């Protein structure tokens, strides 16, 4: 399933080329940055980039 990067949430599995990356943290300051279980550094996307997720997409909690 393709979604915008700003819709990524903890628990999503990001398909990036031939890698499946398990998202453990998401930052939404100026762009979207995600931390995955497989890499120790953040992966950066613009908020409107289309990304591929595998399986069910998890909804991000509503901002307070």
C-alpha positions, -999 to +999 in steps of 0.1 A: +000+000+000+013+035-008+008+063+017+023+098+023+053+098+045+035+121+070+010+092+076+037+067+087+033+055+123+051+033+148+045-003+139+043+002+102+066-019+080+082+003+054+092-013+020+123+004+008+137-012-023+141-049-013+143-041+025+114-044+049+120-019+077+101-019+110+093+016+122+100+022+159+098+060+161+085+088+139+094+126+140+072+152+122+089+185+126+097+200+092+097+168+073+091+132+083+119+111+098+116+075+109+138+053+131+137+016+122+147-015+141+172-023+113+191+010+112+205+032+140+200+065+121+169+083+110+156+080+074+142+113+061+113+119+037+095+150+027+060+150+042+043+145+008+067+117-004+048+085-013+062+055+006+053+018+004+041+000+035+037-038+039+006-052+055-018-031+076-010+006+080-012+017+117-029+050+123-008+076+141-023+088+174-042+121+171-022+151+182-034+167+214 
